[in-house]
Amino acid sequence: MTPDQIAAVDASVVRLAPVLDAVAGDFYSRMFLAAPQVDSLFTCPPAHQRAVFVAELRQIAHLVRHH
């Protein structure tokens, strides 16, 4: 990735930080609407699943920065 692309990832994570939980919730809502059969694969409470999603996004951004 170029330095500009890395900066864009960083800026996106910072900009979305206040709403990442809502972003995660929207992701799962859309996924379950598009593929209802996968609902049974997610056995954790929704709040926990959203927290994992947010943590993974932050980890991806960290790894992009430190590749």
Secondary structure by P-SEA (a helix, b strand, c coil): ccaaaaaaaaaaaaaacccaaaaaaaaaaaaaaacccccccccccaaaaaaaaaaaaaaaaaaaacc
